[in-house]
Amino acid sequence: MPSAQTVMLAIHCKRTENVELKAPLLQYVREAYSDRDADDCADDLAAVQTLRNELVLAQSGSQGMHRDSLAKYFRALTAIEARFPISAERGHAKLSFPWADAFRPAKRAAQCNVHFEKAAVLFNVGAVLSQQALQVERGTGEGITQACRLFQEAAGAFALLRDTEAAKADASGRPVDLSPECCSMLERLMLAQAQECVFHKAALDRKSPGTQARLAKQAASMYAEVAALFAAPALASHFERSWAVSFFWGGGCGCGCRCVVFCVCGGARRRCLTRAPLSSRRTCSLSPKTAT
């Protein structure tokens, strides 16, 4: 029976630096409205400042970022967006949000754009969900189902990121990890891993060889799509080759060849359901430290 403990990938969170939110926003309120209005919103802005400070502190903590904290800060940013114009334009609140590329941490970008901040937070929501999926014990049916759900939620976060906030960030200074190409690749990777979980659940439940074959073929097709997206010029040159992790989902079929293969045990027979030359597969340089 195929093992559910195959190599899967989680995504590193983007990292940021301390940003003073409260003072610039209070200054904007004083200039655009009044001192009294600034005093009225001071406590609310202090709470938002605390939320962001917690994200910075979580980067160095053993528990890492928590999706509930990220979601709470994202909602706060949405409220700020509706009330405070943040940009480099005259008369707007001047706030610069710095973030490192998740896959090239030495590459940092900063934008005076609340959508850039929201995009980075939404990216980290997807990353945290993928990390939680890897932490699940996938040796049981319940664990496989939970991991599948988390991978699907991570895919949804990356799709939402691509279609909303990343598209509103300044394209000229947008890092690669927030590009439409990268968001699409991460979405498809999470969905492929979710589909792999479905295949392993079917194998664990001893579904018919035909059912397993169909699910295996679907997973193989989805991984091939991820490999094609990863090979795009916008991504292929961005990822560190030292991080290279093959999209190799394998099993011994007894044929002695190096191939990507899904096998179903049928009594004493092992039947190769899907096979592709390993040389035709692409490599993905994501997060070997979080692979399991």
C-alpha positions as CSV (number, residue, x, y, z in Angstrom):
1,M,0.0,0.0,0.0
2,P,1.4,3.5,-0.8
3,S,2.6,5.3,2.2
4,A,0.9,8.5,3.3
5,Q,4.2,9.7,4.7
6,T,5.6,10.9,1.4
7,V,7.5,14.1,1.0
8,M,5.3,17.1,1.0
9,L,6.1,20.8,1.1
10,A,5.2,23.7,3.3
11,I,5.9,27.4,2.6
12,H,8.1,29.6,4.7
13,C,6.5,32.8,6.0
14,K,7.5,36.2,4.8
15,R,9.4,38.2,7.4
16,T,9.1,41.8,8.3
17,E,10.5,44.5,10.5
18,N,9.0,46.8,13.1
19,V,6.8,49.5,11.7
20,E,5.4,52.5,13.6
21,L,1.7,52.6,12.7
22,K,0.1,54.6,15.4
23,A,2.0,57.9,15.2
24,P,1.7,58.5,11.5
25,L,-2.0,57.6,11.5
26,L,-2.7,59.9,14.5
27,Q,-0.8,62.6,12.8
28,Y,-3.0,62.2,9.7
29,V,-6.2,62.4,11.8
30,R,-5.0,65.5,13.5
31,E,-4.2,67.2,10.2
32,A,-7.3,66.0,8.3
33,Y,-9.8,66.2,11.2
34,S,-9.1,67.4,14.7
35,D,-7.1,66.7,17.9
36,R,-10.3,65.4,19.5
37,D,-10.8,62.9,16.7
38,A,-7.2,61.7,17.1
39,D,-7.7,61.2,20.8
40,D,-10.9,59.2,20.1
41,C,-9.1,56.7,17.9
42,A,-5.9,56.5,19.8
43,D,-6.8,53.3,21.6
44,D,-8.0,51.6,18.5
45,L,-4.8,52.4,16.7
46,A,-2.8,51.2,19.7
47,A,-4.5,47.9,19.4
48,V,-3.6,47.6,15.7
49,Q,0.0,48.5,16.6
50,T,0.0,45.7,19.1
51,L,-1.2,43.2,16.5
52,R,1.6,44.1,14.1
53,N,4.2,44.0,16.9
54,E,3.0,40.5,17.7
55,L,3.7,39.4,14.2
56,V,7.3,40.6,14.4
57,L,7.8,38.9,17.7
58,A,6.3,35.6,16.4
59,Q,9.0,35.4,13.8
60,S,11.6,34.6,16.4
61,G,9.3,32.5,18.6
62,S,9.2,28.7,18.7
63,Q,5.5,28.7,17.8
64,G,5.8,30.9,14.8
65,M,2.9,32.9,13.4
66,H,-0.6,31.9,14.3
67,R,-3.3,32.2,11.6
68,D,-5.9,33.6,14.0
69,S,-3.5,36.5,14.8
70,L,-2.8,37.0,11.1
71,A,-6.6,37.0,10.3
72,K,-7.2,39.5,13.1
73,Y,-4.5,41.9,11.8
74,F,-5.8,41.5,8.2
75,R,-9.3,42.5,9.4
76,A,-7.8,45.5,11.2
77,L,-6.0,46.5,8.0
78,T,-9.2,46.3,6.1
79,A,-10.8,48.7,8.5
80,I,-7.8,51.1,8.3
81,E,-7.9,51.0,4.5
82,A,-11.5,52.3,4.5
83,R,-10.6,55.2,6.8
84,F,-7.0,56.3,6.2
85,P,-5.5,56.9,2.8
86,I,-2.0,55.5,3.0
87,S,0.4,56.5,0.2
88,A,3.3,58.7,-0.7
89,E,0.9,61.4,-2.0
90,R,0.6,64.7,-0.3
91,G,-2.1,64.8,2.4
92,H,-2.0,61.0,2.9
93,A,-0.6,59.0,5.8
94,K,3.0,58.1,5.2
95,L,3.6,54.5,6.1
96,S,6.2,52.1,4.5
97,F,5.7,48.4,5.0
98,P,8.9,46.3,4.6
99,W,8.8,42.6,3.8
100,A,11.4,40.0,2.7
101,D,10.8,37.6,-0.1
102,A,9.8,34.2,1.4
103,F,12.1,32.3,-0.9
104,R,15.0,34.9,-1.1
105,P,15.0,36.5,2.3
106,A,17.9,38.7,1.4
107,K,15.6,40.4,-1.2
108,R,13.5,43.0,0.6
109,A,10.8,45.3,-0.7
110,A,8.9,48.1,0.9
111,Q,5.8,49.9,-0.3
112,C,3.7,52.8,1.0
113,N,0.6,50.8,0.2
114,V,-1.8,49.1,2.6
115,H,-2.5,46.4,-0.1
116,F,1.1,45.4,0.0
117,E,0.9,44.9,3.7
118,K,-2.4,42.9,3.3
119,A,-0.9,40.8,0.6
120,A,2.1,39.8,2.8
121,V,-0.2,39.0,5.6
122,L,-2.5,36.9,3.3
123,F,0.6,35.1,2.0
124,N,1.6,34.2,5.6
125,V,-1.9,32.8,6.2
126,G,-1.4,30.4,3.3
127,A,2.1,29.6,4.5
128,V,0.9,28.8,8.1
129,L,-1.9,26.6,6.9
130,S,0.6,24.6,4.8
131,Q,2.9,24.2,7.8
132,Q,0.0,23.0,9.9
133,A,-0.9,20.5,7.3
134,L,2.7,19.0,7.5
135,Q,2.5,18.8,11.2
136,V,-0.5,16.5,11.0
137,E,0.1,12.8,11.5
138,R,-0.9,11.4,8.1
139,G,-0.7,7.8,9.2
140,T,-4.4,7.6,10.0
141,G,-7.5,8.3,8.0
142,E,-8.5,11.2,10.3
143,G,-5.0,12.7,9.9
144,I,-5.0,12.4,6.2
145,T,-8.4,14.1,6.0
146,Q,-7.3,16.9,8.3
147,A,-4.1,17.5,6.2
148,C,-6.2,17.5,3.0
149,R,-8.5,20.2,4.4
150,L,-5.6,22.4,5.5
151,F,-3.9,22.1,2.1
152,Q,-7.2,23.1,0.5
153,E,-7.5,26.1,2.8
154,A,-3.9,27.1,2.0
155,A,-4.7,26.9,-1.7
156,G,-7.7,29.2,-1.1
157,A,-5.5,31.7,0.7
158,F,-3.0,31.8,-2.2
159,A,-5.8,32.1,-4.8
160,L,-7.4,35.0,-2.8
161,L,-4.0,36.6,-2.5
162,R,-3.5,36.5,-6.3
163,D,-6.9,37.7,-7.2
164,T,-7.2,40.6,-4.7
165,E,-4.4,42.1,-2.6
166,A,-1.4,41.2,-4.7
167,A,-3.0,42.7,-7.8
168,K,-3.5,46.0,-5.9
169,A,0.1,46.3,-4.8
170,D,2.5,48.4,-6.8
171,A,3.6,46.0,-9.6
172,S,6.9,47.8,-10.1
173,G,8.1,47.0,-6.6
174,R,6.3,43.8,-6.0
175,P,8.5,40.8,-5.0
176,V,8.4,37.6,-6.9
177,D,6.6,35.7,-4.1
178,L,3.6,38.0,-4.5
179,S,3.5,37.8,-8.3
180,P,0.5,36.2,-10.0
181,E,2.8,33.4,-11.4
182,C,4.1,32.5,-7.9
183,C,0.6,32.7,-6.3
184,S,-0.8,30.4,-9.0
185,M,2.0,27.9,-8.6
186,L,1.6,27.8,-4.8
187,E,-2.2,27.4,-5.1
188,R,-1.8,24.5,-7.5
189,L,0.9,22.9,-5.3
190,M,-1.4,23.0,-2.3
191,L,-4.2,21.5,-4.3
192,A,-1.9,18.8,-5.7
193,Q,-0.9,17.8,-2.2
194,A,-4.5,17.8,-1.1
195,Q,-5.3,15.5,-4.0
196,E,-2.4,13.2,-2.9
197,C,-4.0,13.0,0.5
198,V,-7.2,11.9,-1.2
199,F,-5.3,9.2,-3.0
200,H,-3.6,8.0,0.2
201,K,-7.0,8.0,2.0
202,A,-8.4,5.8,-0.7
203,A,-5.4,3.4,-0.4
204,L,-5.8,3.3,3.4
205,D,-9.5,2.5,3.0
206,R,-8.6,-0.2,0.5
207,K,-10.7,1.3,-2.3
208,S,-10.8,-0.6,-5.6
209,P,-7.7,-0.5,-7.8
210,G,-9.7,1.4,-10.4
211,T,-10.6,4.1,-7.9
212,Q,-7.0,4.4,-6.7
213,A,-5.8,4.5,-10.3
214,R,-8.2,7.4,-11.1
215,L,-7.1,9.4,-8.0
216,A,-3.4,8.7,-8.7
217,K,-3.8,9.9,-12.2
218,Q,-5.5,13.1,-11.1
219,A,-2.7,13.8,-8.6
220,A,0.0,13.1,-11.2
221,S,-1.7,15.5,-13.6
222,M,-1.9,18.2,-10.9
223,Y,1.8,17.8,-10.0
224,A,2.7,18.0,-13.7
225,E,0.8,21.3,-13.8
226,V,2.8,22.6,-10.8
227,A,6.0,21.6,-12.5
228,A,5.0,23.5,-15.6
229,L,4.2,26.6,-13.6
230,F,7.4,26.4,-11.7
231,A,9.4,26.2,-15.0
232,A,8.0,29.6,-16.1
233,P,10.8,32.2,-16.6
234,A,9.4,34.4,-13.8
235,L,10.0,31.6,-11.3
236,A,12.6,29.2,-12.5
237,S,15.5,31.6,-11.9
238,H,14.2,32.9,-8.6
239,F,14.4,29.8,-6.3
240,E,17.6,28.7,-4.6
241,R,18.9,25.6,-6.3
242,S,20.3,24.5,-2.9
243,W,16.7,24.1,-1.8
244,A,15.8,21.9,-4.7
245,V,13.3,19.3,-3.8
246,S,12.1,17.0,-6.6
247,F,8.5,16.7,-7.4
248,F,9.1,13.0,-7.0
249,W,6.2,11.0,-5.7
250,G,7.5,7.4,-6.0
251,G,7.1,3.8,-5.1
252,G,9.0,0.8,-6.0
253,C,7.2,-1.0,-8.8
254,G,9.9,-3.7,-9.3
255,C,10.8,-2.6,-12.8
256,G,14.1,-1.2,-11.7
257,C,13.6,2.1,-13.6
258,R,13.8,5.6,-12.2
259,C,10.3,6.8,-12.7
260,V,7.5,8.6,-11.0
261,V,5.1,5.8,-10.3
262,F,1.9,5.2,-8.4
263,C,1.4,1.5,-7.6
264,V,-1.6,-0.3,-6.3
265,C,-1.2,-3.7,-4.6
266,G,-3.6,-6.2,-6.0
267,G,-2.7,-9.4,-4.1
268,A,0.7,-10.5,-5.3
269,R,0.6,-8.1,-8.3
270,R,2.0,-4.6,-8.3
271,R,0.6,-2.5,-11.2
272,C,2.2,0.7,-12.4
273,L,-0.7,3.2,-12.9
274,T,1.2,6.3,-14.0
275,R,4.7,6.6,-15.1
276,A,6.8,9.5,-16.3
277,P,10.6,9.7,-16.9
278,L,12.3,11.4,-13.9
279,S,14.3,13.4,-16.3
280,S,11.2,15.1,-17.6
281,R,10.2,16.3,-14.1
282,R,11.0,19.7,-12.8
283,T,12.4,20.5,-9.4
284,C,10.8,22.8,-6.8
285,S,12.9,24.9,-4.5
286,L,10.5,25.6,-1.7
287,S,11.1,24.5,1.9
288,P,13.1,21.4,2.5
289,K,13.3,22.2,6.2
290,T,9.6,21.8,6.5
291,A,9.3,18.8,4.3
292,T,8.3,15.6,5.9
